[in-house]
């Protein structure tokens, strides 16, 4: 797995993931939609931590600034 995410992309994903977690645990978003968003937030944080997004591969997106 080569890193395909840049710093800005990683920071945005972490902020969105934390925001979704806070909204879920403060019961602002609840139910099935809340659970789906919580899982999406966890995925955002995990992909940001490893600097790799599998969905970028088929679209050949690379925000890291490095040539592959």
N, C-alpha and C positions, 0 to 999 in steps of 0.2 A: 504494500500500500504506500504509494507516494502521496505526500501532502498535496492537497489541491485546494486548500483554503488559506486565504490571507488573514492578516491581523484584524482588519475591520470586520470581515465576515465572521470571524470567531467571536469577537466582542459583541456584535449584534446578536448572534445566536445565544450567547451566555445570558445577555440581558433579557432577551425574550423568554428563555427557559426559566430564569428566576422569576420574572414577572408572572408567567403562567402558574408557577408553583405557589407564589404568594396569593394570587387570586383564587386558586383552588383551595388552599388551606385556610383562607379567611371566608370561605363559602360564598364568594362573589359569583364564581362559576361552579355549578353543581350538576349532578346527574350524569347521564351518559356522555353528553358533550364535554362536561368538565373532566371526566376520566380520559376521554380521547385527547383533549388538549394537554392534560398532565403527561400522558405518555409521549405526545409530540414534544413537549418541553424537555422531557428527559432525553429524548433522542437528539434534540438540538444541543443540549449540554454535552452529551457523549461525543457527538461528531465534532464539536468545537474542541474538546479536550484532545482528541486524536488527530485533529487537523485534516480529516478526510471525510468527504461526503460521497457515498456510493451513487447518489442520484446525479452527481456531476459527471460521472464517467460516460454514460450514453450520449450526453449532450456536449461532451468535450469542453466543459467549463473548468477553468483553472483561475482562481482568484489569488493564488499565492505569489504571482509575479515571476515565478520560475518557469523556464521552458522545460517541457518533458522530453 
